[in-house]
Amino acid sequence: MLAAGCCVLAHGAAAQETDQEAMVRDLLSNDPDRVISALGRMPMAAYYEFQRGFEPTAELVEALVATYDREFMLGSPNYGAGSLARGW
């Protein structure tokens, strides 16, 4: 029983890792639809707060910062013409 539980936990961590890799690719794609899709898949508990137990990788955090910086250059993420104004 314990071994089965460990397998489930390991599979969940691996799935989370893979999904984070996909989110990183989408965030860095510069395709507004893919960026919005990646942001929509973020496990958010509240505004700017990840769900408990979600551990973002360094690559995901860097991709989020790069996306924010890119959107900021296009216009304010909250009020401008960038993709973040339409989602998240």
All heavy atoms as an XYZ file, in Angstrom:
664
protein
N       0.827     -1.190      0.000
C       0.000      0.000      0.000
C       0.871      1.252      0.000
O       0.600      2.171     -0.730
C      -0.925     -0.044      1.216
C      -1.904      1.074      1.235
S      -3.087      0.904     -0.099
C      -4.549      1.310      0.704
N       1.900      1.266      0.803
C       2.799      2.409      0.859
C       3.490      2.611     -0.477
O       3.635      3.746     -0.949
C       3.833      2.220      1.967
C       4.835      3.367      2.164
C       4.095      4.667      2.484
C       5.801      3.035      3.269
N       3.905      1.518     -1.098
C       4.562      1.608     -2.403
C       3.621      2.209     -3.439
O       4.022      3.016     -4.268
C       5.050      0.237     -2.860
N       2.351      1.834     -3.399
C       1.375      2.384     -4.338
C       1.217      3.881     -4.117
O       1.137      4.656     -5.072
C       0.037      1.670     -4.194
N       1.186      4.290     -2.865
C       1.080      5.720     -2.555
C       2.284      6.491     -3.059
O       2.150      7.588     -3.589
N       3.459      5.928     -2.925
C       4.679      6.586     -3.418
C       4.646      6.721     -4.930
O       5.066      7.730     -5.481
C       5.916      5.813     -2.980
S       6.228      5.943     -1.214
N       4.131      5.682     -5.609
C       4.031      5.736     -7.074
C       3.089      6.840     -7.508
O       3.365      7.569     -8.457
C       3.557      4.401     -7.639
S       4.815      3.122     -7.557
N       1.968      6.971     -6.808
C       0.998      8.021     -7.142
C       1.622      9.391     -6.930
O       1.493     10.285     -7.761
C      -0.290      7.853     -6.307
C      -1.191      9.068     -6.439
C      -1.029      6.590     -6.724
N       2.311      9.579     -5.823
C       2.958     10.862     -5.556
C       4.038     11.165     -6.587
O       4.143     12.290     -7.071
C       3.560     10.875     -4.148
C       2.569     10.950     -3.006
C       3.302     10.835     -1.669
C       1.774     12.237     -3.063
N       4.834     10.190     -6.924
C       5.889     10.391     -7.915
C       5.292     10.710     -9.274
O       5.784     11.582     -9.987
C       6.776      9.147     -8.005
N       4.212     10.034     -9.638
C       3.561     10.306    -10.912
C       2.992     11.722    -10.922
O       3.107     12.437    -11.911
C       2.452      9.287    -11.174
C       1.703      9.557    -12.432
N       2.267      9.372    -13.673
C       0.453     10.028    -12.647
C       1.388      9.708    -14.605
N       0.273     10.107    -13.995
N       2.392     12.146     -9.820
C       1.843     13.503     -9.731
C       2.922     14.553     -9.874
O       2.752     15.547    -10.568
N       4.066     14.336     -9.232
C       5.180     15.282     -9.343
C       5.716     15.314    -10.760
O       6.029     16.373    -11.294
C       6.278     14.908     -8.357
N       5.819     14.159    -11.400
C       6.298     14.107    -12.778
C       5.328     14.803    -13.717
O       5.735     15.521    -14.627
C       6.519     12.662    -13.208
N       4.032     14.613    -13.503
C       3.030     15.267    -14.351
C       3.085     16.770    -14.165
O       2.993     17.532    -15.127
C       1.644     14.733    -14.026
N       3.248     17.226    -12.920
C       3.355     18.651    -12.654
C       4.584     19.224    -13.354
O       4.533     20.285    -13.952
C       3.432     18.895    -11.149
C       3.592     20.361    -10.789
C       3.648     20.569     -9.284
O       3.025     19.849     -8.531
N       4.402     21.547     -8.870
N       5.697     18.506    -13.287
C       6.938     18.952    -13.924
C       6.741     19.081    -15.428
O       7.138     20.068    -16.025
C       8.054     17.960    -13.602
C       9.439     18.533    -13.735
C       9.732     19.611    -12.714
O       9.184     19.564    -11.605
O      10.499     20.523    -13.042
N       6.131     18.076    -16.043
C       5.906     18.105    -17.481
C       4.995     19.253    -17.846
O       5.236     19.969    -18.816
C       5.288     16.769    -17.955
O       6.176     15.726    -17.591
C       5.070     16.767    -19.437
N       3.931     19.469    -17.084
C       3.018     20.561    -17.375
C       3.735     21.896    -17.232
O       3.483     22.815    -18.008
C       1.793     20.493    -16.466
C       0.700     21.439    -16.924
O       0.413     21.490    -18.141
O       0.133     22.141    -16.061
N       4.623     22.024    -16.253
C       5.371     23.259    -16.098
C       6.270     23.501    -17.306
O       6.390     24.631    -17.770
C       6.191     23.242    -14.805
C       5.327     23.398    -13.570
C       6.136     23.669    -12.329
O       7.058     24.471    -12.343
N       5.773     23.004    -11.249
N       6.863     22.424    -17.830
C       7.696     22.573    -19.026
C       6.859     23.073    -20.193
O       7.294     23.938    -20.959
C       8.363     21.245    -19.374
C       9.412     20.821    -18.367
C       9.908     19.402    -18.592
O       9.508     18.769    -19.590
O      10.682     18.934    -17.755
N       5.649     22.556    -20.334
C       4.747     22.998    -21.398
C       4.337     24.457    -21.185
O       4.286     25.240    -22.144
C       3.517     22.104    -21.457
N       4.069     24.835    -19.937
C       3.715     26.220    -19.646
C       4.866     27.164    -19.984
O       4.649     28.241    -20.536
C       3.291     26.379    -18.188
C       1.914     25.826    -17.909
S       1.295     26.209    -16.251
C       2.161     25.007    -15.260
N       6.098     26.747    -19.670
C       7.269     27.568    -19.991
C       7.357     27.789    -21.501
O       7.542     28.915    -21.971
C       8.573     26.928    -19.444
C       9.808     27.595    -20.025
C       8.591     26.991    -17.932
N       7.219     26.704    -22.271
C       7.271     26.827    -23.736
C       6.194     27.779    -24.248
O       6.451     28.634    -25.099
C       7.115     25.457    -24.398
C       8.356     24.608    -24.365
C       8.230     23.398    -25.284
N       7.059     22.575    -24.985
C       7.024     21.633    -24.057
N       8.101     21.381    -23.323
N       5.936     20.921    -23.858
N       4.993     27.646    -23.700
C       3.897     28.506    -24.154
C       4.116     29.956    -23.748
O       3.854     30.869    -24.536
C       2.557     28.000    -23.605
C       2.100     26.719    -24.275
O       2.659     26.362    -25.342
O       1.192     26.061    -23.736
N       4.598     30.185    -22.533
C       4.853     31.557    -22.086
C       5.908     32.242    -22.940
O       5.806     33.439    -23.223
C       5.275     31.570    -20.617
C       4.183     31.256    -19.608
C       4.797     31.059    -18.225
C       3.132     32.357    -19.580
N       6.918     31.497    -23.344
C       8.019     32.080    -24.112
C       7.765     32.091    -25.618
O       8.602     32.575    -26.379
C       9.318     31.336    -23.802
C       9.768     31.394    -22.339
C      11.032     30.570    -22.139
C       9.981     32.837    -21.890
N       6.610     31.607    -26.052
C       6.321     31.478    -27.487
C       6.044     32.809    -28.175
O       6.118     32.892    -29.391
C       5.117     30.559    -27.680
O       3.929     31.221    -27.262
N       5.684     33.817    -27.432
C       5.264     35.114    -27.972
C       3.949     35.030    -28.738
O       3.558     35.969    -29.412
C       6.340     35.745    -28.873
C       7.562     36.146    -28.089
O       7.462     36.543    -26.930
N       8.719     36.036    -28.701
N       3.256     33.901    -28.655
C       1.944     33.729    -29.267
C       0.907     34.070    -28.199
O       0.793     33.352    -27.203
C       1.783     32.283    -29.745
C       0.421     31.992    -30.336
O      -0.544     32.772    -30.110
O       0.296     30.966    -31.022
N       0.139     35.150    -28.386
C      -0.805     35.570    -27.339
C      -1.763     34.472    -26.895
O      -2.058     34.358    -25.707
C      -1.570     36.727    -27.977
C      -0.652     37.250    -29.025
C       0.120     36.064    -29.531
N      -2.245     33.652    -27.819
C      -3.174     32.577    -27.439
C      -2.493     31.537    -26.558
O      -3.078     31.045    -25.592
C      -3.755     31.904    -28.683
C      -4.686     32.835    -29.453
O      -5.303     33.718    -28.817
O      -4.782     32.686    -30.680
N      -1.246     31.189    -26.889
C      -0.513     30.205    -26.078
C      -0.164     30.788    -24.713
O      -0.199     30.076    -23.702
C       0.754     29.755    -26.802
C       0.455     28.846    -27.993
C       1.698     28.447    -28.734
N       2.586     27.641    -27.894
C       3.806     27.275    -28.257
N       4.292     27.623    -29.442
N       4.550     26.543    -27.451
N       0.181     32.079    -24.671
C       0.497     32.731    -23.394
C      -0.727     32.710    -22.485
O      -0.652     32.321    -21.317
C       0.999     34.176    -23.614
C       1.096     34.930    -22.298
C       2.343     34.165    -24.323
N      -1.876     33.099    -23.030
C      -3.102     33.124    -22.232
C      -3.469     31.719    -21.778
O      -3.884     31.510    -20.638
C      -4.242     33.782    -23.027
C      -3.962     35.278    -23.172
C      -5.588     33.567    -22.339
C      -4.872     35.993    -24.126
N      -3.284     30.732    -22.653
C      -3.561     29.349    -22.282
C      -2.671     28.904    -21.127
O      -3.138     28.280    -20.173
C      -3.353     28.432    -23.495
O      -3.486     27.087    -23.121
N      -1.384     29.229    -21.205
C      -0.452     28.855    -20.128
C      -0.826     29.529    -18.822
O      -0.816     28.899    -17.763
C       0.979     29.219    -20.523
N      -1.195     30.788    -18.892
C      -1.585     31.498    -17.677
C      -2.857     30.909    -17.094
O      -3.004     30.818    -15.873
C      -1.767     32.989    -17.970
C      -0.496     33.742    -18.321
C      -0.828     35.165    -18.753
C       0.485     33.748    -17.162
N      -3.755     30.469    -17.946
C      -4.994     29.850    -17.478
C      -4.773     28.504    -16.813
O      -5.598     28.058    -16.018
N      -3.662     27.847    -17.144
C      -3.348     26.544    -16.540
C      -2.574     26.676    -15.224
O      -2.324     25.667    -14.556
C      -2.539     25.694    -17.524
C      -3.342     25.285    -18.745
C      -2.644     24.250    -19.606
N      -1.235     24.438    -19.837
C      -0.696     25.053    -20.908
N      -1.471     25.580    -21.825
N       0.610     25.128    -21.046
N      -2.212     27.894    -14.855
C      -1.497     28.080    -13.593
C      -2.426     27.726    -12.440
O      -3.569     28.178    -12.394
C      -1.064     29.546    -13.421
C      -0.020     30.013    -14.363
S       1.569     29.350    -13.926
C       2.422     29.731    -15.430
N      -1.963     26.918    -11.497
C      -2.807     26.534    -10.361
C      -2.836     27.654     -9.315
O      -2.075     27.651     -8.350
C      -2.124     25.266     -9.837
C      -0.694     25.434    -10.221
C      -0.693     26.213    -11.505
N      -3.718     28.606     -9.546
C      -3.779     29.767     -8.669
C      -4.842     29.570     -7.596
O      -5.941     29.097     -7.871
C      -4.095     31.025     -9.479
C      -3.125     31.275    -10.627
S      -1.391     31.377    -10.135
C      -1.375     32.911     -9.246
N      -4.511     29.952     -6.363
C      -5.459     29.899     -5.255
C      -6.151     31.248     -5.114
O      -7.323     31.337     -4.830
C      -4.745     29.538     -3.955
N      -5.400     32.299     -5.321
C      -5.907     33.663     -5.230
C      -5.036     34.512     -6.153
O      -4.061     34.022     -6.727
C      -5.812     34.171     -3.794
N      -5.386     35.734     -6.292
C      -4.645     36.636     -7.155
C      -3.164     36.642     -6.754
O      -2.834     36.939     -5.610
C      -5.243     38.034     -7.023
C      -4.877     38.975     -8.123
C      -5.197     38.678     -9.444
C      -4.222     40.159     -7.849
C      -4.875     39.548    -10.464
C      -3.904     41.033     -8.859
C      -4.233     40.723    -10.176
O      -3.904     41.588    -11.181
N      -2.299     36.258     -7.666
C      -0.843     36.209     -7.459
C      -0.411     35.217     -6.378
O       0.618     35.383     -5.751
C      -0.268     37.593     -7.130
C      -0.339     38.557     -8.264
C      -1.040     39.744     -8.144
C       0.286     38.290     -9.471
C      -1.099     40.640     -9.194
C       0.229     39.172    -10.527
C      -0.471     40.341    -10.377
O      -0.526     41.218    -11.414
N      -1.197     34.191     -6.113
C      -0.813     33.189     -5.114
C      -1.075     31.797     -5.678
O      -2.185     31.491     -6.098
C      -1.643     33.396     -3.846
C      -1.258     32.496     -2.716
C      -2.089     32.806     -1.480
O      -2.234     33.983     -1.123
O      -2.606     31.841     -0.886
N      -0.038     30.960     -5.696
C      -0.186     29.593     -6.195
C      -0.941     28.744     -5.188
O      -0.906     28.993     -3.986
C       1.185     28.946     -6.449
C       1.919     29.521     -7.623
C       3.124     30.167     -7.450
C       1.412     29.405     -8.907
C       3.810     30.688     -8.532
C       2.078     29.914     -9.994
C       3.293     30.563     -9.807
N      -1.599     27.698     -5.699
C      -2.267     26.746     -4.826
C      -1.248     26.079     -3.911
O      -0.097     25.882     -4.297
C      -2.975     25.659     -5.644
C      -4.194     26.135     -6.356
C      -4.822     25.041     -7.190
O      -4.313     23.940     -7.293
N      -5.946     25.354     -7.800
N      -1.700     25.732     -2.740
C      -0.845     25.035     -1.778
C      -0.332     23.745     -2.409
O      -1.070     23.011     -3.050
C      -1.633     24.718     -0.527
C      -0.808     24.107      0.587
C      -1.659     23.910      1.793
N      -2.218     25.206      2.152
C      -2.140     25.733      3.364
N      -1.574     25.069      4.331
N      -2.650     26.918      3.609
N       0.947     23.475     -2.251
C       1.545     22.259     -2.777
C       2.146     22.417     -4.163
O       2.881     21.562     -4.612
N       1.824     23.516     -4.857
C       2.402     23.733     -6.182
C       3.759     24.400     -6.012
O       3.870     25.439     -5.371
C       1.495     24.617     -7.035
C       2.057     24.867     -8.414
C       1.987     23.885     -9.384
C       2.648     26.070     -8.727
C       2.495     24.104    -10.651
C       3.156     26.304     -9.992
C       3.088     25.316    -10.958
N       4.779     23.777     -6.548
C       6.140     24.302     -6.459
C       6.612     24.666     -7.864
O       6.995     23.786     -8.637
C       7.082     23.257     -5.844
C       6.774     22.935     -4.395
C       7.027     24.101     -3.463
O       7.909     24.937     -3.755
O       6.331     24.173     -2.447
N       6.580     25.951     -8.228
C       7.031     26.328     -9.566
C       8.527     26.119     -9.713
O       9.298     26.363     -8.785
C       6.656     27.806     -9.675
C       6.596     28.286     -8.270
C       6.167     27.104     -7.440
N       8.928     25.656    -10.887
C      10.350     25.491    -11.167
C      10.965     26.867    -11.417
O      10.260     27.844    -11.698
C      10.562     24.617    -12.416
O       9.965     25.278    -13.548
C       9.971     23.229    -12.239
N      12.280     26.929    -11.335
C      12.984     28.181    -11.630
C      12.697     28.611    -13.064
O      12.524     29.811    -13.337
C      14.484     28.011    -11.408
N      12.603     27.651    -13.975
C      12.328     27.968    -15.381
C      10.950     28.596    -15.543
O      10.777     29.530    -16.324
C      12.441     26.709    -16.251
C      13.838     26.160    -16.366
C      14.261     25.303    -15.169
O      13.403     24.952    -14.315
O      15.452     24.992    -15.079
N       9.964     28.097    -14.789
C       8.623     28.663    -14.872
C       8.606     30.083    -14.324
O       8.019     30.982    -14.926
C       7.615     27.787    -14.129
C       6.166     28.280    -14.160
C       5.655     28.418    -15.593
C       5.276     27.354    -13.361
N       9.268     30.307    -13.215
C       9.325     31.650    -12.635
C      10.013     32.605    -13.606
O       9.538     33.728    -13.840
C      10.038     31.632    -11.260
C      10.274     33.043    -10.748
C       9.223     30.815    -10.269
N      11.115     32.169    -14.213
C      11.823     33.011    -15.177
C      10.941     33.313    -16.391
O      10.943     34.438    -16.907
C      13.118     32.340    -15.620
C      14.165     32.307    -14.525
C      15.362     31.437    -14.850
O      15.456     30.927    -15.984
O      16.206     31.263    -13.956
N      10.176     32.317    -16.849
C       9.279     32.531    -17.994
C       8.163     33.508    -17.628
O       7.774     34.354    -18.449
C       8.693     31.203    -18.466
N       7.648     33.425    -16.403
C       6.622     34.373    -15.960
C       7.174     35.794    -15.916
O       6.516     36.741    -16.353
C       6.081     33.974    -14.590
C       5.139     32.780    -14.572
C       4.934     32.288    -13.144
C       3.810     33.139    -15.222
N       8.387     35.939    -15.409
C       9.019     37.265    -15.354
C       9.252     37.797    -16.768
O       8.959     38.957    -17.058
C      10.338     37.216    -14.543
C      11.115     38.508    -14.681
C      10.037     36.910    -13.081
N       9.760     36.950    -17.662
C       9.999     37.362    -19.046
C       8.693     37.764    -19.730
O       8.648     38.755    -20.476
C      10.693     36.246    -19.827
N       7.629     37.015    -19.463
C       6.325     37.328    -20.045
C       5.829     38.661    -19.518
O       5.348     39.505    -20.278
C       5.305     36.213    -19.721
O       5.789     34.996    -20.280
C       3.940     36.528    -20.271
N       5.952     38.869    -18.224
C       5.533     40.142    -17.632
C       6.343     41.291    -18.221
O       5.778     42.316    -18.602
C       5.679     40.108    -16.111
C       5.264     41.404    -15.483
C       3.923     41.656    -15.223
C       6.198     42.393    -15.189
C       3.532     42.856    -14.664
C       5.804     43.597    -14.642
C       4.465     43.837    -14.378
O       4.071     45.025    -13.846
N       7.651     41.119    -18.320
C       8.503     42.173    -18.881
C       8.110     42.490    -20.315
O       8.025     43.653    -20.704
C       9.980     41.771    -18.830
C      10.552     41.805    -17.421
O       9.909     42.391    -16.517
O      11.646     41.235    -17.233
N       7.852     41.446    -21.113
C       7.462     41.648    -22.510
C       6.139     42.399    -22.578
O       5.973     43.334    -23.349
C       7.359     40.307    -23.224
C       7.031     40.425    -24.701
C       6.984     39.074    -25.398
N       5.931     38.217    -24.877
C       6.118     37.075    -24.227
N       7.335     36.612    -24.010
N       5.101     36.366    -23.793
N       5.187     42.005    -21.751
C       3.884     42.654    -21.750
C       3.993     44.095    -21.262
O       3.296     44.972    -21.763
C       2.902     41.871    -20.873
C       2.563     40.520    -21.437
C       1.911     40.608    -22.801
O       1.005     41.448    -22.992
O       2.304     39.842    -23.683
N       4.865     44.335    -20.303
C       5.050     45.687    -19.796
C       5.569     46.596    -20.900
O       5.152     47.747    -21.018
C       6.017     45.685    -18.599
C       6.137     47.032    -17.954
C       5.147     47.479    -17.103
C       7.236     47.836    -18.207
C       5.249     48.731    -16.507
C       7.346     49.077    -17.618
C       6.349     49.533    -16.759
N       6.454     46.066    -21.752
C       6.986     46.861    -22.860
C       5.902     47.142    -23.899
O       5.966     48.154    -24.606
C       8.173     46.147    -23.517
C       9.371     45.972    -22.594
S       9.957     47.507    -21.862
C      10.690     48.257    -23.304
N       4.885     46.276    -24.007
C       3.775     46.486    -24.941
C       2.752     47.471    -24.392
O       1.971     48.044    -25.116
C       3.074     45.156    -25.245
C       3.884     44.146    -26.035
C       3.120     42.826    -26.117
C       4.188     44.665    -27.424
N       2.751     47.646    -23.118
C       1.778     48.486    -22.426
C       1.536     47.883    -21.065
O       1.858     46.738    -20.820
N       0.955     48.625    -20.181
C       0.729     48.129    -18.833
C      -0.018     46.804    -18.850
O      -1.044     46.690    -19.507
C      -0.078     49.152    -18.031
O      -0.471     48.603    -16.801
N       0.473     45.772    -18.144
C      -0.209     44.481    -18.118
C      -1.648     44.575    -17.611
O      -2.478     43.784    -17.980
C       0.630     43.633    -17.170
C       1.947     44.287    -17.144
C       1.700     45.755    -17.385
N      -1.926     45.552    -16.777
C      -3.276     45.677    -16.238
C      -4.188     46.527    -17.107
O      -5.385     46.331    -17.117
C      -3.236     46.269    -14.826
C      -2.534     45.346    -13.861
O      -2.706     44.146    -13.920
N      -1.737     45.897    -12.981
N      -3.614     47.471    -17.846
C      -4.445     48.429    -18.571
C      -4.087     48.578    -20.038
O      -4.802     49.211    -20.783
C      -4.351     49.805    -17.914
C      -4.662     49.762    -16.453
C      -3.663     49.883    -15.501
C      -5.971     49.555    -16.015
C      -3.959     49.826    -14.152
C      -6.264     49.490    -14.670
C      -5.261     49.637    -13.745
O      -5.544     49.564    -12.417
N      -2.974     48.000    -20.471
C      -2.511     48.215    -21.825
C      -3.013     47.194    -22.816
O      -3.996     46.495    -22.595
N      -2.303     47.085    -23.929
C      -2.725     46.228    -25.028
C      -2.113     44.851    -24.962
O      -2.355     44.042    -25.831
C      -2.338     46.906    -26.350
N      -1.307     44.567    -23.955
C      -0.630     43.276    -23.891
C      -1.563     42.132    -23.566
O      -2.695     42.299    -23.144
N      -1.071     40.909    -23.780
C      -1.868     39.693    -23.577
C      -2.344     39.556    -22.126
O      -3.415     39.014    -21.892
C      -1.039     38.465    -23.927
O      -0.601     38.515    -25.244
N      -1.543     40.014    -21.186
C      -1.928     39.833    -19.787
C      -3.146     40.659    -19.420
O      -3.819     40.367    -18.449
C      -0.767     40.173    -18.854
C       0.463     39.278    -18.962
C       1.514     39.719    -17.962
C       0.103     37.831    -18.720
N      -3.450     41.692    -20.226
C      -4.635     42.499    -19.971
C      -5.894     41.689    -20.263
O      -6.956     41.973    -19.742
C      -4.620     43.757    -20.834
N      -5.779     40.615    -21.077
C      -6.944     39.811    -21.473
C      -7.119     38.564    -20.649
O      -8.102     37.869    -20.790
C      -6.824     39.440    -22.944
C      -6.882     40.646    -23.839
C      -6.823     40.244    -25.272
N      -5.395     40.058    -25.598
C      -4.983     39.231    -26.508
N      -5.802     38.477    -27.187
N      -3.683     39.123    -26.785
N      -6.159     38.223    -19.829
C      -6.268     36.980    -19.069
C      -5.595     37.115    -17.727
O      -5.112     38.144    -17.364
N      -5.580     36.034    -17.025
C      -4.964     35.919    -15.705
C      -5.529     36.938    -14.796
O      -5.254     37.551    -13.977
C      -3.460     35.963    -15.817
C      -2.783     35.219    -14.717
C      -3.279     34.158    -14.020
C      -1.475     35.417    -14.194
N      -2.367     33.702    -13.122
C      -1.231     34.471    -13.205
C      -0.469     36.314    -14.484
C      -0.065     34.393    -12.499
C       0.699     36.233    -13.784
C       0.908     35.286    -12.801
